[in-house]
Amino acid sequence: MFSYSEYRNIIKLVQSYLRIYDFKEVLSYNPSKFCVLRHDIEFSIDRALMLARIESDELGVKSTYTVQLRNNTYNALSQKNIEAIQEIKKLGHNIGLHQNPPKMGDDELIEYILKDIETLEHYYDFEVDRFAFHRCGSNPEILEKYVEVPNKINCYAKEFFHYFKGVRPNKLHVHYLADSNHQWKYGHPMHIDYSEYPWRMQLLTHPFSWTKNGYENMNNFTRLLRERTDELVNDMNSETTTFPKELMP
């Protein structure tokens, strides 16, 4: 469960049925069948970098990694994390903004998104041409709008996502599979029938859920907290000569 080995198997299975495209390629070529890969970075940029290396070095696939600028659990603009995001970009992946905006008018929302993207571009020193909304379940209207931002790709645009209310339709023009909250609510990519009809898929995973051995939710968060605590302790120790050595991991 949620091991790197399982992730490798998922990507290999998907590739046996669908070609993996970038979001921009789908807009350019309009393929009848495709899969786009997206990773929303929550809690750990280090784990995102690990997954990015596996995709690039072992699987030969390119993904989109979306970063939260306004996140209370990591600093997207620390020097360490800037370098990690730049490495993900150099591996051939694309970087997007991951954002949970407050409710506001359409024009305000577009400006809000563009300002955050501009900030990321300034510090990362490359173009950020896409965005994906965060915690859409608490604000489904933002998906229903299919928000358009000039010269930016909405990962929830109609080409990549089928919004519906209530009962799930029998046929979707794009299938959305996600491991949100450490569970596959919309179907596991290893356990679906790819032969039913031409598939278009967006596969969303969250790097914090994935590790070498794979763990259920409680153990995964326990290990993640330990990783982040050790990181904080090491950072505090590097900032002062008076940090108690007894607290070092």
C-alpha positions as CSV (number, residue, x, y, z in Angstrom):
1,M,0.0,0.0,0.0
2,F,1.4,3.4,-1.1
3,S,4.9,2.0,-1.7
4,Y,7.2,3.1,-4.4
5,S,7.0,-0.4,-5.8
6,E,3.2,-0.1,-6.1
7,Y,3.6,3.3,-7.8
8,R,6.0,1.9,-10.3
9,N,3.5,-0.9,-11.1
10,I,0.6,1.6,-11.4
11,I,2.5,3.7,-14.0
12,K,3.6,0.7,-16.0
13,L,0.0,-0.6,-16.1
14,V,-1.3,2.8,-17.2
15,Q,1.4,3.0,-19.9
16,S,0.3,-0.3,-21.3
17,Y,-3.1,1.2,-22.1
18,L,-2.6,4.9,-22.4
19,R,0.1,7.3,-23.5
20,I,1.2,9.7,-20.8
21,Y,0.9,13.3,-22.0
22,D,1.7,16.6,-20.4
23,F,-1.3,19.0,-19.9
24,K,0.0,21.3,-22.5
25,E,0.4,18.5,-25.0
26,V,-3.3,17.5,-24.5
27,L,-4.3,21.1,-25.4
28,S,-2.0,21.1,-28.5
29,Y,-2.8,17.6,-29.9
30,N,-6.3,16.8,-28.5
31,P,-5.6,13.0,-28.3
32,S,-8.6,10.7,-28.1
33,K,-6.9,8.7,-25.3
34,F,-4.4,10.0,-22.8
35,C,-3.3,10.1,-19.2
36,V,-1.9,13.2,-17.4
37,L,0.0,12.8,-14.2
38,R,-0.3,15.4,-11.4
39,H,1.2,15.5,-7.9
40,D,-0.1,18.0,-5.3
41,I,2.6,18.7,-2.8
42,E,1.3,18.7,0.7
43,F,3.4,18.4,3.9
44,S,6.7,17.4,2.3
45,I,8.7,18.7,-0.7
46,D,11.4,16.1,0.1
47,R,9.0,13.3,-0.6
48,A,8.0,15.0,-3.8
49,L,11.6,15.1,-4.9
50,M,12.0,11.4,-4.3
51,L,9.0,10.6,-6.4
52,A,10.1,12.9,-9.2
53,R,13.5,11.1,-9.3
54,I,11.8,7.7,-9.6
55,E,9.5,9.0,-12.4
56,S,12.4,10.5,-14.3
57,D,15.2,8.1,-13.7
58,E,13.3,4.8,-13.6
59,L,10.0,5.2,-15.3
60,G,10.9,7.8,-18.0
61,V,7.7,9.8,-17.4
62,K,7.1,13.5,-16.8
63,S,4.5,14.9,-14.4
64,T,3.2,18.1,-13.0
65,Y,4.1,19.0,-9.4
66,T,1.9,21.7,-7.8
67,V,3.3,23.7,-4.9
68,Q,1.4,25.6,-2.2
69,L,2.7,29.1,-1.6
70,R,0.4,29.7,1.3
71,N,1.0,26.5,3.2
72,N,1.5,26.3,7.0
73,T,3.4,23.0,7.0
74,Y,6.3,23.9,4.6
75,N,8.0,27.0,3.3
76,A,7.9,26.8,-0.5
77,L,10.4,29.7,-0.6
78,S,13.1,28.4,1.7
79,Q,16.5,28.0,0.0
80,K,16.4,24.3,0.5
81,N,13.0,23.9,-1.0
82,I,13.7,26.3,-3.8
83,E,16.6,24.1,-4.8
84,A,14.4,20.9,-4.5
85,I,11.8,22.4,-6.8
86,Q,14.4,23.5,-9.2
87,E,15.8,20.0,-9.3
88,I,12.3,18.6,-10.0
89,K,12.1,21.0,-12.9
90,K,15.5,20.0,-14.2
91,L,14.4,16.4,-14.2
92,G,11.9,17.4,-16.9
93,H,8.8,17.8,-14.8
94,N,6.5,20.8,-14.8
95,I,5.7,23.0,-11.8
96,G,2.3,24.5,-11.0
97,L,0.7,26.5,-8.3
98,H,-1.5,24.6,-5.8
99,Q,-3.9,27.0,-4.2
100,N,-6.9,27.1,-1.8
101,P,-8.3,30.6,-2.5
102,P,-10.9,32.2,-0.3
103,K,-14.3,32.8,-2.0
104,M,-14.2,35.9,-4.1
105,G,-15.3,37.2,-7.5
106,D,-14.0,35.9,-10.7
107,D,-11.7,38.9,-11.5
108,E,-10.3,38.9,-8.0
109,L,-9.7,35.2,-8.2
110,I,-7.7,35.5,-11.4
111,E,-5.6,38.3,-9.9
112,Y,-5.1,36.2,-6.8
113,I,-3.8,33.3,-8.8
114,L,-1.5,35.4,-11.0
115,K,0.1,37.1,-8.1
116,D,1.0,33.8,-6.4
117,I,2.3,32.4,-9.7
118,E,4.4,35.6,-10.2
119,T,5.9,35.1,-6.7
120,L,6.8,31.5,-7.5
121,E,8.3,32.5,-10.9
122,H,10.4,35.2,-9.2
123,Y,12.0,32.8,-6.7
124,Y,12.2,29.6,-8.8
125,D,13.5,31.5,-11.8
126,F,11.4,29.7,-14.4
127,E,7.9,30.0,-15.9
128,V,5.0,28.5,-13.9
129,D,2.3,28.0,-16.5
130,R,-0.4,26.0,-14.6
131,F,-2.4,25.8,-11.4
132,A,-4.6,23.4,-9.5
133,F,-7.0,24.2,-6.7
134,H,-6.7,22.7,-3.3
135,R,-9.4,21.2,-1.1
136,C,-12.1,21.5,-3.7
137,G,-14.5,19.5,-1.7
138,S,-15.1,22.5,0.5
139,N,-15.6,24.8,-2.4
140,P,-17.0,22.7,-5.4
141,E,-18.2,25.9,-7.1
142,I,-14.7,26.6,-8.1
143,L,-14.5,23.4,-10.1
144,E,-17.9,24.0,-11.7
145,K,-16.7,27.4,-13.1
146,Y,-13.8,25.8,-15.0
147,V,-11.8,29.0,-14.2
148,E,-9.8,30.4,-17.1
149,V,-6.7,32.4,-16.4
150,P,-4.9,34.1,-19.3
151,N,-1.9,32.1,-20.5
152,K,-2.2,29.6,-17.6
153,I,-3.4,26.0,-17.6
154,N,-6.1,25.1,-15.2
155,C,-5.5,21.4,-14.3
156,Y,-9.3,21.3,-13.7
157,A,-10.2,22.6,-17.1
158,K,-12.8,20.7,-19.1
159,E,-10.1,19.0,-21.2
160,F,-8.7,17.3,-18.0
161,F,-11.7,17.0,-15.6
162,H,-15.4,16.1,-15.7
163,Y,-17.3,18.0,-13.1
164,F,-20.7,16.6,-12.0
165,K,-23.2,17.0,-9.2
166,G,-24.8,14.1,-7.4
167,V,-24.8,10.7,-9.0
168,R,-21.7,9.8,-11.0
169,P,-22.5,9.6,-14.8
170,N,-22.1,6.2,-16.4
171,K,-19.6,7.7,-18.8
172,L,-17.2,10.5,-18.1
173,H,-15.3,12.3,-20.9
174,V,-12.3,12.4,-18.5
175,H,-11.7,9.9,-15.6
176,Y,-10.3,11.5,-12.4
177,L,-8.4,9.0,-10.1
178,A,-6.9,10.4,-6.9
179,D,-5.3,9.1,-3.7
180,S,-6.7,11.9,-1.7
181,N,-6.7,11.4,2.1
182,H,-4.6,8.3,1.6
183,Q,-7.4,6.4,-0.2
184,W,-8.6,5.8,-3.8
185,K,-12.1,7.2,-3.6
186,Y,-12.7,7.1,-7.3
187,G,-11.2,3.7,-8.1
188,H,-7.7,2.3,-7.9
189,P,-5.8,2.5,-11.2
190,M,-4.7,-1.1,-10.8
191,H,-8.3,-2.3,-10.5
192,I,-10.3,-0.7,-13.3
193,D,-11.2,-1.9,-16.8
194,Y,-9.3,0.1,-19.4
195,S,-11.0,-1.7,-22.3
196,E,-14.5,-0.4,-21.7
197,Y,-14.2,2.7,-24.0
198,P,-11.6,5.2,-25.0
199,W,-10.0,6.5,-21.8
200,R,-8.9,10.0,-20.9
201,M,-7.5,10.1,-17.4
202,Q,-6.1,12.5,-14.9
203,L,-4.1,10.6,-12.3
204,L,-3.5,12.6,-9.1
205,T,-1.3,11.4,-6.3
206,H,0.1,13.2,-3.2
207,P,3.8,12.5,-2.7
208,F,3.5,12.6,1.1
209,S,1.5,9.4,1.0
210,W,4.3,7.5,-0.9
211,T,7.4,5.9,0.7
212,K,9.8,3.1,0.0
213,N,7.9,0.5,2.1
214,G,4.4,2.0,2.0
215,Y,2.3,2.5,5.1
216,E,-1.4,2.8,6.1
217,N,-2.5,6.3,7.1
218,M,-1.6,6.4,10.8
219,N,1.9,4.9,10.3
220,N,2.5,7.1,7.3
221,F,1.7,10.3,9.3
222,T,3.8,9.1,12.3
223,R,6.8,8.6,10.0
224,L,6.2,11.9,8.2
225,L,6.0,13.8,11.5
226,R,9.3,12.2,12.5
227,E,10.9,13.3,9.2
228,R,9.7,16.8,9.6
229,T,10.6,17.1,13.2
230,D,14.2,15.9,12.4
231,E,14.3,18.4,9.6
232,L,13.2,21.2,12.0
233,V,15.7,20.2,14.7
234,N,18.6,20.1,12.1
235,D,17.6,23.5,10.8
236,M,17.4,25.0,14.3
237,N,20.8,23.6,15.1
238,S,22.3,25.1,12.0
239,E,21.1,28.5,12.9
240,T,22.6,28.7,16.4
241,T,25.6,27.4,18.4
242,T,23.5,27.1,21.5
243,F,21.1,24.5,20.4
244,P,21.2,21.6,22.9
245,K,22.9,18.6,21.4
246,E,20.7,16.3,23.5
247,L,17.8,17.3,21.2
248,M,19.6,16.3,18.0
249,P,18.0,13.3,16.2
